[in-house]
Amino acid sequence: MPIAIKKGASPLPSFENMAKKNKKTKKTSPSAQNQLQNLSFKDLIERGERFIAIRRPRDAVSVLRFALKKHGQTEEVTQPLFRAYMARAAQLRDKGMHVEARSLQKTAQEFLPSMADLSTADMLACMALSSDREAFDLYVSHARIHGSSEAAERQLADRLVKNGCWDCLQLLDDDWPLKRHAEAVKPAVDEMAAGRWETALEMLKPVSRTSPFASIRLFCRAMVAFYAEDDAGALAALSRIPEDFFLGTAAADLRTVLDRTGNLTDAASEATLEQKRTEALERLDCLWDVPVHLTADMAAVIRDLDKERIPEARKGLGRCAEAMTPSSPERALFVMLQALWRMVVEGRLEMSGYRKLIKDLLSRDRADLLLTKVAIMDREDYPFTTTGNYLNLLHKEFPDPGEQAMVRSAVLEGLAGAGTAHAADRFSRILRIDEAGVRKHRTLFGIRSDPTAPEMIAIELAMESARVDPGNRRAYELLATLPRSGRDAKTEVEKGLQAMVKHFPGDPYPYLELARLYYERSAFRKAEKVLQDALAQAPYDSQVVEKNALACLIAAEKNLNRGKLHLVEKDVARSGDFDAKKLAPYILEKQMLLRLYQGETPDAFLDEMLANRPLLEQLRTLSTLLMDLEERDFGLKKKDLRKLELALNRRLTHPSDLGSEDISRLLLPLDQSLLQIYPTTQIAPILLSKNPDMVKGLTDADAIDLYDKILSPESWKSIKKDIKRRIPKAKQDHRILFSFFQEVLRQIEKKDFRSKDFTALQAEASGPLTESLRALSRKLAPHAPQPLKQALEMFQFEMLDRPLFPFGPGLEALFDGFDDELFDDLFDDADDDDELFDDDEDDEDDDDFPMPGFLDPDEIAQLAQLVKDLEGMRKKGVPVDTMPVEMIQGMLDEIEDMVDELAMRGLPETLILAMRDMMDVAGSLKKGMHLMGRFMELTGGKPRLSREAHILLYGKKKG
């Protein structure tokens, strides 16, 4: 019999409950506060440890943060505080609150003990909340000090099999068991996924009982026994699988089903066991109801669809649905047909064939529903029409009102997300195209504004999403990030964030976003007030603390500009009252600035205020102080300014005292939020002007990551000089990246744009290095002028060499070897072709194409004449398909470049056709595409076109 635990008062006070009881006052209970005040440091630590032990990490955080604030930061408090935060993060993750869990995990990192002091239990907790690569990195670092951990290696083995992160094994030495056994496990996993358990078990023979992968082998053995109807063998294997195995739930369910005995003491326990067995059977029904060869049957369906054998595929889908869910095959068909949309996107299945499958296999209502969902994906320029139609049918897919609200909220959130800042232009265009859909479904969408106001419509969609499902946190977060330039837009966002405050009590996020909104509106008092409310809700949240400290600095800045030094002194003093570690150097800088304003000299306070400060903090403080002083004119004497410069110089004379990571952190731009108290975020120019050689302390990898972020006219020379110094000594990969960087700087300076050096570096790169080169190219694009900017963005440099007429050699190359009489007939005096290939470099319209890769009117006329001449050659019997290869290749390259520049590569046929229809609006574009297509037909180059180019030029697929 299970032991009954009597409910009653806990021996420890629940601070979580206290917070709920005192929600109106937002203050801690006086009795609880006094109780904590009267406890010694040791007692506070013990109490926090007990809260962790009884799984009350939230209370543990409260007690330990109190100990931290009262007694200072020591290892005795930081280690349990780290565990408390990690335990709380795990609780939130189990509740599905992944954003909050990540936030707490980030806070926990501030208290992460050194690797030497990190216990195995803490390491395992940290691994559980980390990404695959982070978990491997953490374990390797920990194992090198403390030795290996069986539990950790089992967790990593589970990650390898579950997530397929086999590349993480590169972090391990070859002699690690985990890495050795992975060679046998990796191919076996594919066999297990395919249901070939016997083959997989044979592959897993090298895996020993002590291996981290032992559970995988046991599970495989259990499945082999299960399908051989050896229940005893399956139970024997299942009983040895640990509970924390990632397939532990499935193993436990299978053990429940197969174990027919159990520990039965009475009828009640027998009924309970039978109930558990029934529930386990429902979760494992695929083992009994689905044929072993279902995967092969679905593969056959895919092959039929690839070969456009629609009737055969329809029959195959019906058989698979019957096998999967005999009681309701239409349910499985609906899911499978949704999954097959991917084939349409990839261009492997025609839209007409896909629609026919839906209509033939589903009932009228289900077919209408799925076709409506397909329309949302297929007609991307009419999202309001298609989404409105879907929402009107939502009840057919989700009968439950609660589920309807959640789905409707998510759909509206997705629609509002199209209005974010980076997609604002496209959102405005969609509203113009689909204005009828907006007007038709405006009530359904909660739209009250005019359809020509995209900013307000996006905000109202997000507001409606939050109204329909107030628990949809993402809707509020989206609302906070949408553009809001107008007064009405800001008012709506304010209402939404105030609603979030009510629906998410205790969450500081809406308060912080409200503060940001009030700062945008220059409502500084409101911003400060709402930040104080956030502090009352989350007094130990580092972000809230920092925002409150920053608010004081912003107030000080405003009062300093007004000349109210007495208020500045109060504001700066208030900022220092907060434990805002990240803002410490800036608070110190403002304190120094105030003393200079009050007439003190640097000698009076500099050494005293910088004493016992870390070197990095000293450098940050002095550099921001000098940057701040550059923008101010209050009569500071030159000798005092010189003293500050000398103080910075002295601390920069030995850059070897700083590691590469420290130098990188110093030179990185300041956080954007500091623009409210500083004129710019670029701090590198100040530091490099004092010591240009400090960049020598950077590793090559850190230098590559840093230089594009600090690139500015002031730091240009230092970066260029350092790259030139590094190239001869750098390793191959870094040498290519530095050479690429150097070439970009050279072409920007010289305004000499050509592809030769870029393409040579591209040819040298391969594999992951190519992606690194592409990423660097995109990072440098904002610093470059056109056309180099476009070439860097697209990572295509041939466009830098594009001549006026981009199709290769001149027309006369066509007629080498033809008789003069034919040539004269084709080019008689009536047709003046002297300007067919205009090489006038001064023509301002030469590069003014309507769209990337398209021809201007003059070039269209030239191409039209060329096609006309080719057609004349065909009529006269001249074999134009034997013309010079260079001519055809030149045109082919231009067409394929156009496909790449328009980002059509890999798009489904429907999207390419939609873009083609848009181009048809402009007659010149349509004519240019027609002429290009005709040229390829006449010269025999049509079969060489890619799928995308063929659809673009001819409006249909190849074949």
Solvent accessible surface area in square Angstrom, and as a share of the most:
residue,aa,sasa,rsa
1,M,211,0.94
2,P,118,0.74
3,I,159,0.81
4,A,98,0.76
5,I,153,0.78
6,K,190,0.80
7,K,193,0.82
8,G,69,0.67
9,A,109,0.85
10,S,57,0.37
11,P,132,0.83
12,L,11,0.06
13,P,30,0.19
14,S,26,0.17
15,F,18,0.07
16,E,55,0.25
17,N,73,0.38
18,M,41,0.18
19,A,58,0.45
20,K,122,0.52
21,K,168,0.71
22,N,43,0.22
23,K,98,0.41
24,K,198,0.84
25,T,83,0.48
26,K,91,0.38
27,K,152,0.64
28,T,75,0.44
29,S,20,0.13
30,P,104,0.65
31,S,78,0.50
32,A,2,0.01
33,Q,62,0.28
34,N,85,0.44
35,Q,67,0.30
36,L,9,0.05
37,Q,85,0.38
38,N,126,0.65
39,L,36,0.18
40,S,59,0.38
41,F,52,0.22
42,K,142,0.60
43,D,59,0.30
44,L,0,0.00
45,I,23,0.12
46,E,81,0.36
47,R,25,0.09
48,G,0,0.00
49,E,63,0.28
50,R,118,0.43
51,F,0,0.00
52,I,34,0.17
53,A,82,0.63
54,I,84,0.43
55,R,201,0.73
56,R,48,0.18
57,P,2,0.01
58,R,102,0.37
59,D,3,0.01
60,A,0,0.00
61,V,19,0.11
62,S,34,0.22
63,V,0,0.00
64,L,0,0.00
65,R,29,0.11
66,F,21,0.09
67,A,0,0.00
68,L,15,0.08
69,K,170,0.72
70,K,87,0.37
71,H,76,0.34
72,G,33,0.32
73,Q,95,0.42
74,T,59,0.34
75,E,105,0.47
76,E,103,0.46
77,V,0,0.00
78,T,15,0.09
79,Q,43,0.19
80,P,4,0.03
81,L,0,0.00
82,F,0,0.00
83,R,62,0.23
84,A,0,0.00
85,Y,8,0.03
86,M,3,0.01
87,A,35,0.27
88,R,34,0.12
89,A,0,0.00
90,A,30,0.24
91,Q,57,0.25
92,L,11,0.05
93,R,77,0.28
94,D,111,0.57
95,K,132,0.56
96,G,46,0.44
97,M,77,0.35
98,H,94,0.42
99,V,68,0.39
100,E,38,0.17
101,A,4,0.03
102,R,146,0.53
103,S,62,0.40
104,L,38,0.19
105,Q,24,0.10
106,K,142,0.60
107,T,18,0.11
108,A,0,0.00
109,Q,72,0.32
110,E,78,0.35
111,F,10,0.04
112,L,60,0.30
113,P,15,0.10
114,S,67,0.43
115,M,47,0.21
116,A,61,0.47
117,D,59,0.31
118,L,1,0.00
119,S,52,0.33
120,T,59,0.34
121,A,71,0.55
122,D,7,0.04
123,M,0,0.00
124,L,42,0.21
125,A,42,0.32
126,C,6,0.04
127,M,0,0.00
128,A,42,0.32
129,L,27,0.14
130,S,17,0.11
131,S,61,0.39
132,D,31,0.16
133,R,104,0.38
134,E,98,0.44
135,A,0,0.00
136,F,0,0.00
137,D,66,0.34
138,L,21,0.11
139,Y,0,0.00
140,V,9,0.05
141,S,46,0.30
142,H,2,0.01
143,A,11,0.08
144,R,165,0.60
145,I,98,0.50
146,H,87,0.39
147,G,34,0.33
148,S,91,0.59
149,S,14,0.09
150,E,142,0.64
151,A,36,0.28
152,A,0,0.00
153,E,12,0.05
154,R,77,0.28
155,Q,44,0.20
156,L,0,0.00
157,A,0,0.00
158,D,18,0.09
159,R,33,0.12
160,L,0,0.00
161,V,20,0.12
162,K,136,0.58
163,N,80,0.41
164,G,42,0.40
165,C,14,0.08
166,W,38,0.13
167,D,77,0.40
168,C,4,0.02
169,L,20,0.10
170,Q,140,0.62
171,L,51,0.25
172,L,6,0.03
173,D,75,0.39
174,D,111,0.58
175,D,102,0.53
176,W,36,0.13
177,P,56,0.35
178,L,0,0.00
179,K,48,0.20
180,R,122,0.44
181,H,29,0.13
182,A,2,0.02
183,E,138,0.62
184,A,19,0.15
185,V,0,0.00
186,K,103,0.44
187,P,59,0.37
188,A,0,0.00
189,V,29,0.17
190,D,95,0.49
191,E,28,0.12
192,M,20,0.09
193,A,90,0.70
194,A,34,0.27
195,G,29,0.28
196,R,125,0.46
197,W,35,0.12
198,E,112,0.50
199,T,60,0.35
200,A,0,0.00
201,L,39,0.19
202,E,103,0.46
203,M,69,0.31
204,L,0,0.00
205,K,125,0.53
206,P,86,0.54
207,V,0,0.00
208,S,48,0.31
209,R,192,0.70
210,T,129,0.75
211,S,7,0.05
212,P,15,0.09
213,F,0,0.00
214,A,19,0.14
215,S,8,0.05
216,I,1,0.00
217,R,54,0.20
218,L,20,0.10
219,F,17,0.07
220,C,0,0.00
221,R,85,0.31
222,A,0,0.00
223,M,6,0.03
224,V,32,0.18
225,A,11,0.08
226,F,22,0.09
227,Y,90,0.34
228,A,73,0.57
229,E,152,0.68
230,D,68,0.35
231,D,66,0.34
232,A,76,0.59
233,G,24,0.23
234,A,0,0.00
235,L,43,0.21
236,A,58,0.45
237,A,2,0.01
238,L,0,0.00
239,S,73,0.47
240,R,114,0.42
241,I,15,0.08
242,P,45,0.29
243,E,167,0.75
244,D,96,0.50
245,F,9,0.04
246,F,60,0.25
247,L,53,0.27
248,G,11,0.10
249,T,102,0.59
250,A,33,0.26
251,A,2,0.02
252,A,39,0.30
253,D,13,0.06
254,L,3,0.02
255,R,78,0.29
256,T,37,0.21
257,V,5,0.03
258,L,16,0.08
259,D,48,0.25
260,R,163,0.59
261,T,97,0.56
262,G,30,0.29
263,N,147,0.75
264,L,81,0.40
265,T,120,0.70
266,D,69,0.36
267,A,82,0.63
268,A,71,0.55
269,S,34,0.22
270,E,95,0.43
271,A,64,0.50
272,T,70,0.41
273,L,37,0.18
274,E,90,0.40
275,Q,101,0.45
276,K,112,0.47
277,R,14,0.05
278,T,57,0.33
279,E,67,0.30
280,A,1,0.00
281,L,69,0.34
282,E,119,0.53
283,R,139,0.51
284,L,17,0.09
285,D,71,0.37
286,C,70,0.42
287,L,37,0.19
288,W,113,0.40
289,D,72,0.37
290,V,40,0.23
291,P,61,0.38
292,V,98,0.56
293,H,130,0.58
294,L,24,0.12
295,T,92,0.53
296,A,58,0.45
297,D,66,0.34
298,M,45,0.20
299,A,41,0.31
300,A,36,0.28
301,V,2,0.01
302,I,46,0.24
303,R,133,0.49
304,D,21,0.11
305,L,0,0.00
306,D,65,0.33
307,K,129,0.54
308,E,106,0.47
309,R,95,0.35
310,I,26,0.13
311,P,68,0.43
312,E,82,0.37
313,A,0,0.00
314,R,62,0.22
315,K,130,0.55
316,G,5,0.05
317,L,0,0.00
318,G,21,0.21
319,R,164,0.60
320,C,3,0.02
321,A,0,0.00
322,E,94,0.42
323,A,22,0.17
324,M,69,0.31
325,T,34,0.20
326,P,82,0.51
327,S,113,0.73
328,S,43,0.28
329,P,37,0.23
330,E,55,0.25
331,R,161,0.59
332,A,6,0.05
333,L,14,0.07
334,F,7,0.03
335,V,89,0.51
336,M,14,0.06
337,L,0,0.00
338,Q,63,0.28
339,A,70,0.54
340,L,8,0.04
341,W,35,0.12
342,R,151,0.55
343,M,8,0.03
344,V,4,0.02
345,V,37,0.21
346,E,65,0.29
347,G,10,0.09
348,R,97,0.35
349,L,7,0.04
350,E,55,0.25
351,M,27,0.12
352,S,84,0.54
353,G,11,0.10
354,Y,1,0.00
355,R,74,0.27
356,K,106,0.45
357,L,0,0.00
358,I,0,0.00
359,K,125,0.53
360,D,69,0.36
361,L,32,0.16
362,L,13,0.07
363,S,55,0.36
364,R,190,0.69
365,D,77,0.40
366,R,60,0.22
367,A,5,0.04
368,D,50,0.26
369,L,0,0.00
370,L,3,0.02
371,L,28,0.14
372,T,19,0.11
373,K,45,0.19
374,V,5,0.03
375,A,18,0.14
376,I,47,0.24
377,M,100,0.45
378,D,26,0.14
379,R,110,0.40
380,E,71,0.32
381,D,25,0.13
382,Y,78,0.30
383,P,20,0.13
384,F,1,0.00
385,T,32,0.18
386,T,3,0.01
387,T,5,0.03
388,G,0,0.00
389,N,54,0.28
390,Y,12,0.04
391,L,13,0.06
392,N,79,0.40
393,L,38,0.19
394,L,7,0.03
395,H,95,0.42
396,K,75,0.32
397,E,36,0.16
398,F,51,0.21
399,P,105,0.66
400,D,71,0.37
401,P,102,0.64
402,G,42,0.40
403,E,82,0.37
404,Q,48,0.21
405,A,28,0.22
406,M,122,0.54
407,V,34,0.19
408,R,55,0.20
409,S,0,0.00
410,A,43,0.34
411,V,36,0.21
412,L,0,0.00
413,E,28,0.13
414,G,52,0.50
415,L,15,0.08
416,A,0,0.00
417,G,25,0.24
418,A,34,0.26
419,G,5,0.05
420,T,22,0.13
421,A,73,0.56
422,H,169,0.75
423,A,24,0.19
424,A,41,0.32
425,D,126,0.65
426,R,103,0.38
427,F,6,0.02
428,S,30,0.19
429,R,59,0.21
430,I,3,0.02
431,L,6,0.03
432,R,165,0.60
433,I,67,0.34
434,D,2,0.01
435,E,55,0.25
436,A,80,0.62
437,G,2,0.02
438,V,0,0.00
439,R,115,0.42
440,K,142,0.60
441,H,9,0.04
442,R,64,0.23
443,T,120,0.70
444,L,42,0.21
445,F,0,0.00
446,G,15,0.15
447,I,7,0.03
448,R,158,0.58
449,S,22,0.14
450,D,77,0.40
451,P,2,0.02
452,T,103,0.60
453,A,34,0.26
454,P,41,0.26
455,E,46,0.21
456,M,31,0.14
457,I,0,0.00
458,A,1,0.01
459,I,0,0.00
460,E,4,0.02
461,L,0,0.00
462,A,0,0.00
463,M,44,0.20
464,E,16,0.07
465,S,0,0.00
466,A,7,0.06
467,R,154,0.56
468,V,24,0.14
469,D,29,0.15
470,P,49,0.31
471,G,55,0.53
472,N,13,0.07
473,R,36,0.13
474,R,142,0.52
475,A,0,0.00
476,Y,3,0.01
477,E,38,0.17
478,L,27,0.13
479,L,0,0.00
480,A,1,0.01
481,T,84,0.49
482,L,4,0.02
483,P,41,0.26
484,R,20,0.07
485,S,96,0.62
486,G,30,0.29
487,R,198,0.72
488,D,96,0.49
489,A,1,0.01
490,K,34,0.15
491,T,47,0.27
492,E,17,0.08
493,V,0,0.00
494,E,23,0.10
495,K,110,0.46
496,G,1,0.01
497,L,0,0.00
498,Q,78,0.35
499,A,36,0.28
500,M,0,0.00
501,V,35,0.20
502,K,162,0.69
503,H,92,0.41
504,F,41,0.17
505,P,81,0.51
506,G,33,0.32
507,D,24,0.12
508,P,23,0.14
509,Y,49,0.19
510,P,0,0.00
511,Y,21,0.08
512,L,18,0.09
513,E,24,0.11
514,L,6,0.03
515,A,4,0.03
516,R,106,0.39
517,L,0,0.00
518,Y,14,0.05
519,Y,33,0.12
520,E,76,0.34
521,R,89,0.32
522,S,72,0.46
523,A,29,0.23
524,F,51,0.21
525,R,219,0.80
526,K,109,0.46
527,A,0,0.00
528,E,38,0.17
529,K,116,0.49
530,V,12,0.07
531,L,4,0.02
532,Q,92,0.41
533,D,48,0.25
534,A,0,0.00
535,L,46,0.23
536,A,52,0.40
537,Q,38,0.17
538,A,17,0.13
539,P,66,0.41
540,Y,62,0.24
541,D,44,0.23
542,S,32,0.20
543,Q,99,0.44
544,V,0,0.00
545,V,14,0.08
546,E,33,0.15
547,K,64,0.27
548,N,6,0.03
549,A,0,0.00
550,L,11,0.05
551,A,4,0.03
552,C,2,0.01
553,L,0,0.00
554,I,2,0.01
555,A,15,0.11
556,A,3,0.02
557,E,22,0.10
558,K,64,0.27
559,N,16,0.08
560,L,13,0.07
561,N,103,0.53
562,R,147,0.54
563,G,54,0.52
564,K,87,0.37
565,L,52,0.26
566,H,116,0.52
567,L,59,0.29
568,V,4,0.02
569,E,89,0.40
570,K,129,0.55
571,D,11,0.06
572,V,4,0.02
573,A,58,0.45
574,R,87,0.32
575,S,0,0.00
576,G,40,0.38
577,D,120,0.62
578,F,51,0.21
579,D,94,0.49
580,A,6,0.05
581,K,105,0.45
582,K,125,0.53
583,L,15,0.08
584,A,25,0.20
585,P,15,0.09
586,Y,19,0.07
587,I,12,0.06
588,L,4,0.02
589,E,0,0.00
590,K,8,0.04
591,Q,52,0.23
592,M,0,0.00
593,L,1,0.01
594,L,13,0.06
595,R,64,0.23
596,L,6,0.03
597,Y,54,0.20
598,Q,79,0.35
599,G,60,0.58
600,E,58,0.26
601,T,55,0.32
602,P,1,0.01
603,D,104,0.54
604,A,58,0.45
605,F,1,0.00
606,L,11,0.06
607,D,102,0.53
608,E,124,0.56
609,M,28,0.12
610,L,3,0.01
611,A,55,0.43
612,N,160,0.82
613,R,83,0.30
614,P,83,0.52
615,L,59,0.29
616,L,38,0.19
617,E,30,0.14
618,Q,27,0.12
619,L,0,0.00
620,R,30,0.11
621,T,0,0.00
622,L,1,0.00
623,S,0,0.00
624,T,0,0.00
625,L,0,0.00
626,L,8,0.04
627,M,6,0.03
628,D,1,0.01
629,L,13,0.07
630,E,121,0.54
631,E,114,0.51
632,R,40,0.14
633,D,143,0.74
634,F,60,0.25
635,G,63,0.61
636,L,46,0.23
637,K,126,0.54
638,K,179,0.76
639,K,122,0.51
640,D,6,0.03
641,L,63,0.31
642,R,124,0.45
643,K,64,0.27
644,L,0,0.00
645,E,35,0.16
646,L,73,0.36
647,A,0,0.00
648,L,0,0.00
649,N,37,0.19
650,R,138,0.50
651,R,47,0.17
652,L,2,0.01
653,T,80,0.46
654,H,117,0.52
655,P,32,0.20
656,S,102,0.66
657,D,99,0.52
658,L,14,0.07
659,G,39,0.38
660,S,18,0.12
661,E,121,0.54
662,D,38,0.20
663,I,0,0.00
664,S,19,0.12
665,R,134,0.49
666,L,3,0.02
667,L,0,0.00
668,L,59,0.29
669,P,42,0.26
670,L,9,0.04
671,D,92,0.48
672,Q,123,0.54
673,S,32,0.21
674,L,4,0.02
675,L,82,0.41
676,Q,72,0.32
677,I,3,0.02
678,Y,8,0.03
679,P,62,0.39
680,T,53,0.31
681,T,15,0.09
682,Q,45,0.20
683,I,0,0.00
684,A,0,0.00
685,P,25,0.16
686,I,18,0.09
687,L,0,0.00
688,L,6,0.03
689,S,77,0.50
690,K,58,0.25
691,N,22,0.11
692,P,69,0.43
693,D,65,0.34
694,M,0,0.00
695,V,5,0.03
696,K,107,0.45
697,G,34,0.33
698,L,6,0.03
699,T,72,0.42
700,D,33,0.17
701,A,48,0.37
702,D,43,0.22
703,A,0,0.00
704,I,18,0.09
705,D,76,0.40
706,L,2,0.01
707,Y,0,0.00
708,D,14,0.07
709,K,89,0.38
710,I,0,0.00
711,L,10,0.05
712,S,18,0.11
713,P,119,0.75
714,E,118,0.53
715,S,0,0.00
716,W,44,0.15
717,K,166,0.70
718,S,20,0.13
719,I,0,0.00
720,K,78,0.33
721,K,138,0.58
722,D,4,0.02
723,I,1,0.00
724,K,140,0.59
725,R,85,0.31
726,R,15,0.06
727,I,29,0.15
728,P,110,0.69
729,K,167,0.71
730,A,16,0.12
731,K,158,0.67
732,Q,97,0.43
733,D,74,0.38
734,H,49,0.22
735,R,65,0.24
736,I,1,0.00
737,L,15,0.07
738,F,0,0.00
739,S,20,0.13
740,F,0,0.00
741,F,1,0.00
742,Q,60,0.27
743,E,15,0.07
744,V,1,0.00
745,L,1,0.01
746,R,62,0.23
747,Q,0,0.00
748,I,24,0.12
749,E,78,0.35
750,K,134,0.57
751,K,151,0.64
752,D,51,0.26
753,F,47,0.20
754,R,95,0.35
755,S,9,0.06
756,K,147,0.62
757,D,50,0.26
758,F,0,0.00
759,T,40,0.23
760,A,56,0.43
761,L,16,0.08
762,Q,51,0.22
763,A,88,0.68
764,E,83,0.37
765,A,9,0.07
766,S,82,0.53
767,G,51,0.49
768,P,116,0.73
769,L,20,0.10
770,T,37,0.22
771,E,100,0.45
772,S,50,0.32
773,L,0,0.00
774,R,69,0.25
775,A,45,0.35
776,L,6,0.03
777,S,0,0.00
778,R,138,0.50
779,K,87,0.37
780,L,0,0.00
781,A,1,0.01
782,P,96,0.61
783,H,67,0.30
784,A,9,0.07
785,P,54,0.34
786,Q,113,0.50
787,P,58,0.36
788,L,0,0.00
789,K,67,0.29
790,Q,48,0.21
791,A,0,0.00
792,L,0,0.00
793,E,77,0.34
794,M,43,0.19
795,F,12,0.05
796,Q,45,0.20
797,F,0,0.00
798,E,99,0.44
799,M,25,0.11
800,L,21,0.11
801,D,79,0.41
802,R,54,0.20
803,P,82,0.51
804,L,31,0.15
805,F,15,0.06
806,P,13,0.08
807,F,1,0.00
808,G,45,0.44
809,P,49,0.31
810,G,18,0.17
811,L,4,0.02
812,E,108,0.49
813,A,20,0.15
814,L,4,0.02
815,F,10,0.04
816,D,115,0.60
817,G,85,0.81
818,F,64,0.27
819,D,90,0.47
820,D,111,0.58
821,E,129,0.58
822,L,30,0.15
823,F,71,0.29
824,D,85,0.44
825,D,76,0.39
826,L,16,0.08
827,F,44,0.18
828,D,67,0.35
829,D,148,0.77
830,A,93,0.72
831,D,55,0.28
832,D,115,0.60
833,D,36,0.18
834,D,127,0.66
835,E,139,0.62
836,L,15,0.07
837,F,56,0.23
838,D,44,0.23
839,D,122,0.63
840,D,73,0.38
841,E,162,0.73
842,D,124,0.64
843,D,45,0.23
844,E,167,0.75
845,D,82,0.42
846,D,19,0.10
847,D,121,0.63
848,D,95,0.49
849,F,43,0.18
850,P,68,0.43
851,M,64,0.28
852,P,51,0.32
853,G,2,0.02
854,F,3,0.01
855,L,5,0.03
856,D,8,0.04
857,P,98,0.62
858,D,85,0.44
859,E,1,0.00
860,I,11,0.06
861,A,62,0.48
862,Q,17,0.08
863,L,0,0.00
864,A,28,0.22
865,Q,42,0.19
866,L,2,0.01
867,V,8,0.04
868,K,123,0.52
869,D,9,0.05
870,L,0,0.00
871,E,55,0.25
872,G,20,0.19
873,M,1,0.01
874,R,122,0.45
875,K,178,0.75
876,K,109,0.46
877,G,61,0.58
878,V,14,0.08
879,P,77,0.48
880,V,7,0.04
881,D,86,0.45
882,T,99,0.57
883,M,13,0.06
884,P,41,0.25
885,V,102,0.59
886,E,109,0.49
887,M,0,0.00
888,I,14,0.07
889,Q,61,0.27
890,G,15,0.14
891,M,0,0.00
892,L,14,0.07
893,D,66,0.34
894,E,10,0.05
895,I,0,0.00
896,E,30,0.14
897,D,41,0.21
898,M,0,0.00
899,V,0,0.00
900,D,43,0.22
901,E,20,0.09
902,L,19,0.09
903,A,77,0.59
904,M,0,0.00
905,R,105,0.38
906,G,50,0.48
907,L,48,0.24
908,P,6,0.04
909,E,27,0.12
910,T,29,0.17
911,L,36,0.18
912,I,0,0.00
913,L,50,0.25
914,A,40,0.31
915,M,50,0.22
916,R,55,0.20
917,D,87,0.45
918,M,89,0.40
919,M,6,0.03
920,D,44,0.23
921,V,131,0.75
922,A,41,0.32
923,G,55,0.52
924,S,47,0.30
925,L,14,0.07
926,K,110,0.47
927,K,102,0.43
928,G,3,0.02
929,M,3,0.01
930,H,119,0.53
931,L,15,0.07
932,M,0,0.00
933,G,2,0.02
934,R,70,0.26
935,F,0,0.00
936,M,0,0.00
937,E,61,0.27
938,L,0,0.00
939,T,1,0.01
940,G,41,0.39
941,G,1,0.01
942,K,55,0.23
943,P,98,0.62
944,R,113,0.41
945,L,2,0.01
946,S,31,0.20
947,R,58,0.21
948,E,14,0.06
949,A,0,0.00
950,H,11,0.05
951,I,0,0.00
952,L,0,0.00
953,L,6,0.03
954,Y,44,0.17
955,G,25,0.24
956,K,118,0.50
957,K,43,0.18
958,K,89,0.38
959,G,126,1.21
